[in-house]
Amino acid sequence: MLTAHQAAKVVDHDAVTKLSMQLEAAEGTVTGQAGLQLAAYLLYLHSFERARSILERCLQPGQRNDSSTSARLQTLLGFVLLQQHAHEVAELQDAHELQVALQLFDGVLQQEHNDLEVRGWTAAAHVWTAVQ
């Protein structure tokens, strides 16, 4: 809704402010599937650090994620790292983050080797990093 309000021909600034505040409040507490969705939205907005922070918090020990949600969180974190790397200027790029991203993808494959969706996203990530 926030994106729709911001893209409207006549912007309702009060609604944008209210939705932005709700989004920021949710960032600090969201977990699990909701964290996955919020991080995906932030990735779409190119807010890589914010998305990364949410995903890393959702993946911390003690979070109650089923294996499928954990695999998707790890996969999305890998893509956040890849996108962040691609959007940084050459002087700020960290090759170590690419290795971390690939390790996340490989870890997901080991956990969820029968999940075709996860395998597809992981294969796409490996191809993407190979051409970079």
N, C-alpha and C positions, 0 to 999 in steps of 0.2 A: 504494500500500500504506500509505503514511503516513496518508492521509486515512481509510482503512478502520480502521486501528489506533486512530486518535484518536476515531473515531465508535463504536467497539465498546462494548458494555454494560459489559464488564470490560476496562479499558484496560491493556495490557501496557506499562508505562512504560519498561522497558528497551528494548523493540522500538521504541517511539516515539523514544526518545533516539538509538538507533543509526541509524534511518532518517533522522532530522533531521540528524544529523552527515554522513551520506552525501550527502544533498541539498545541504547547504552546501558540501561538498567539490566536488561536481559543478558547482556554480554558477560556480566560478572557472575551470574548464577546458573546459566543454562548448562545442561548436561545431556548426554545421550543423543537420541535421535534429534531432539530440538537443537542441540549444539551443532550437529551435523548440518542441519538445514540453515541455521544462522551463519555458520562458517562458509557454506556454499554461496549464500547471498553476498557475504562480504568479499569472497573471492571474485564474484561477478563484478563487484564494485571496485576491484583492484585494491582493497584494503587488506593487503597481505598480512601485515603484522597483527591486525585485530583477528583475522581468521586463524592465523597460526596460534595465537594465544588461547583462543577458545578450544581449538583442537587439542593442543598440548594439555590443557586442563582436563578436558574430557577423557584423555587417555591416561591420566595419572592413576597409579595404583589406588585402589579403594573406590573407584568409580564403578557403578553397577551397570556395565554394558554387556549385552549378550555378544557372542563371538561374531555374529554378522554385523552388528553395529560397530564393534571394535575394528573389524576389517575395513569397513567403510570410512571410519574416522581416520585410520592410518592411511588409506588410499588417498583421501582428500588432503590430508596433511602433506603427503608426497607431492600432490599436484600444486598445493600452495607453495611449497618450496621451489618447485620447478618454475612456476609462473613468476614468483618473486625474483628468482635468479634471472629469468629472461627479461624482466622489466628494469633491472638495475643497470646502471652504466658500468662499463667494463671495469673501471677501477674499484667498484664496490662488490663485484661478483665474487662469490666464495665457492670454489670448486668442491670444498668439503660438503657444502649443503647439497650438491648434486649427489654425492655419495650417500649422504643420509637419506635422501629421497629414494634412491634405488634400494637401500637397505630396508626402508619401510615397505616398498612394493614386494621385495623378496620375502619379508616376514609375513606379509598378508598372504602371499601364495602358499607359504608353508602351512599357515593356519587354515585357510579356506580354499584348499586346492580343488574342491569340487564345485565351487561357486563360479559359474560361467561369467556372470557380470563382473565380478572382481578380477577374474583372469583376463577378461577383455580390457578393462581399464589398466591393469598392470602391464599388459603387452603394449598398449598404446603409449604408456609412459616410457617404457624401455625404448620403443621406436623413436619417440620424441627426443629423448636424451641422446640417442645415437646420432641424430641429424644436427644436433646443436653444436 
